Amino acid sequence: MADEILQVENLVKHFPLTQGIVFKRQVGQVKAVDGVSFGLRKGETLGLVGESGCGKSTLAKLLMALERPTSGSVRFEDQDVFALSRAELRRLRRRVQMVLQDPYTSLNPRMTVGDIVGEPFAIHGDPEGGRRRRVRELLEVVGLDPDHVNRYPHQFSGGQRQRIGIARALALRPDVIICDEPVSALDVSVQAQVMNLLADLQKEFGLSYVFIAHDLAVVRHISDRVAVMYLGKIVELGDEEQIYDHPTHPYTQALLSAVPVPDPTRQGTPIVLEGDVPSPTNPPSGCRFRTRCWKARDVCATDEPLLQVRAPGGAGDGEDGGTSGSPHPSACHFADEKIVRG
């Protein structure tokens, strides 16, 4: 689409699985990301959710070109990221930045806050008007005292350290920020503050976010669209209302059934998934979710469902066991069926 700043097409990342200490031999592959496609529009937030181990962080590294894919492409403004030269990739990194999960380990404890936030300028060149002035401005933008530039990370709280990481990501005035579980290590009250900060910065600077998390309640408050990921693949993709009010994939329905709601009278019975998450080294044939799915039938074991719109409506969580919603892509052969469990 013309308004997409980032396009991901059939992205695959397999890691070799080896045995042996001296003489290593490959015995398989870890299929961390296995055919992911989506677009990120200018000024929007795309939430990416799923259980631990589903490939979210590997996908984030691929978007940042910190890992090279097995196949597929990532295009930034129609430029193939993995076809760029080192110099071109360096220029690209000014426009695509990242906020990491742990606000403590992502900051160098031996550097002052001023040096941490100013590090991008040391790498890419000083901004107009001087580094010191720009660092103080950035600290003020993220809600920190500019006079604390000479303090060290351990002198700040967890929420303040994450603000430092956000200030560093903003330093080069990027267009896209990849947020890899940026609030999962914070207290609930601090999570809200950081989320509000990210939303305010998006409005002020016109940023586009890929917001990665495992908490659907957190993602709902910041995302325009949501992609649900399971075992290396996106299984459902839609806007915030479609995913949360009219989920069509059983995995999404199970995740949402476990999200607590403020009104106890509206809390339904959680859907308990049977069995463990399959190994990414040997995922199930056909639909990867079928081994835990109550809708599974013979076709699910033989035919892999594509991520596509299958019906004008979908299953939801209404009183009648399902609610019609606007059509959106879902990787389920029976996405049009209502919930029959839970």
Secondary structure, 3 states (H helix, E strand, C coil): CCCEEEEEEEEEEEEEEEECCCCCEEEEEEEEEEEEEEEEECCCEEEEECCCCCCHHHHHHHHCCCCCCCEEEEEECCEEHHHCCHHHHHHHCCCEEEECCCCCCCCCCCCCHHHHHHHHHHHHCCCCCCHHHHHHHHHHHCCCCHHHCCCCHHHCCHHHHHHHHHHHHHCCCCCEEEEECCCCCCCHHHHHHHHHHHHHHHHHHCCEEEEEECCHHHHHCCCCEEEEEECCEEEEEEEHHHHHHCCCCHHHHHHHHCCCCCCHHHCCCCCCCCCCCCCCCCCCCCCCCHHHCCCCCHHHHHCCCCCECCCCCCCCCCCCCCCCCCCCCECCCCCCCCCCCC
